[in-house]
Amino acid sequence: MPSGTFQSSAKLLAKVLAFVLAVVIPISFLCPHCAGAEVQTQWIRPMKPGDPLLWGRKDGLIFGLPSDGGLPGPRGLIRVGMLSARTGSPELLNYVAIEPVTTGRGSRGDRMAFSELEMSLSDAQPGKRLWVEAGVSGLSGELSRQSGGQTSIETLTVRIEVERFQSNGAHVYVIATVASDHPQELRLSVYRHDDSPEIEELTLTATMGNYERLRWLWLKDQVVDSREIYRGYKGDDFAEHATYPLKKMLRAPDGDAIVFCTTNEAHPESNPNFAAKEHWRYRLTRTTQYWRVRAADIEPNLRVRVNGRRVYWNTHSPVGGGIAFENFEVRQKYKPGQTFVFGFSTKEPWEFEPYIAHLAAARIPEVN
């Protein structure tokens, strides 16, 4: 090959390589569907109208809103789940409801609204509408990247609008975030719109503890068993609430407040003594579910609150193995942008890193 031809070919190859590095790869990162070839990514998110409303990570947590092809369930709830290790399909773990309490006179209960239960003005059916704004950026969420040293963290942020509540006038929204360095955590930051009444508390509650049959609540130097505190309860409604103040919560080494909730069963996917409708059958393996509140967001009145159910919601079908916690939440005084972190792990509470001090003695899961 003549030297001139070789040099020309080398220059052309260099230009092509520069184009790939400068244009093709960045486009592929920002929009995997824009580059022609499929790009492998850990992110799950809708890319066009009609896609299931699911966001999150293949290697961690996914969350969603009511939609065709999405995670099932009632309206007014943020779905939380993961990809099944057995089928590779999204599976439900729990729901998160939005329960604002407005400032004013009267009892807390009289000033509180429930996103799952309150009727929507759109069709007079239960469940407030939750949605993301139209357009690809709103639908897909905002995917950002932050590099520092040898590490690079990707973050997916989705703004969830909530239909105005009629019972107390609250008008709020939630910013949901998943980060690649904590793929099993859903950060939920809460806000009120300017046209909303003042908010006293904006509670987010995990509403379906009896799906995995969560019976152990892990507090400072104590594990509370739902079968013990609700011993003797025979009704079909919610068993009485139990509340635990900040001083009884576990604290991470960085000062974050944390509370774990786990099933007592070694293999909850076996669904012992199951006698309910099929949609109540738990399909994932054992997890540790938890709420975490960052040290900077802690208010003095932060507290843990649970209730229990002996039967599955809106049925007379007993929960196999005995009464379990149903609603599992943290509550505190509202401040704009405060963040509540809902997470799960296949690790036991004592296996978390860094280690959480003041854990009670390890309790061995019961074999079904």
Secondary structure, 3 states (H helix, E strand, C coil): CCHHHHHHHHHHHHHHHHHHHHHHHHHHHHCHHHCCCCCCCCEECCCCCCCCCEEEECCCEEEECCCCCCCCCCCCEEEEEEECCCCCCEEEEEEEEEEEEECCCCCCHHHECCCCCCECCCCCCECCCEECCCCHHHHHCEEEEEEECCEEEEEEEEEEEECCCCCCCCCEEEEEEEECCEEEEEEEEEEECCCCCCEEEEEEEECCHHHHCEEEEEECCEEEEHHHHCCCCCCCCEEEEEEEEHHHCEECCCCCEEEEEEECECCHHHCCCCCCCHHHCCCCCCCEEEEEECHHHCCCCCEEEEEEECECCCCCCECCCCCEEEEEEEECCCCCCCEEEEEEECCCHHHCCCCCCCCCCCCCCECC
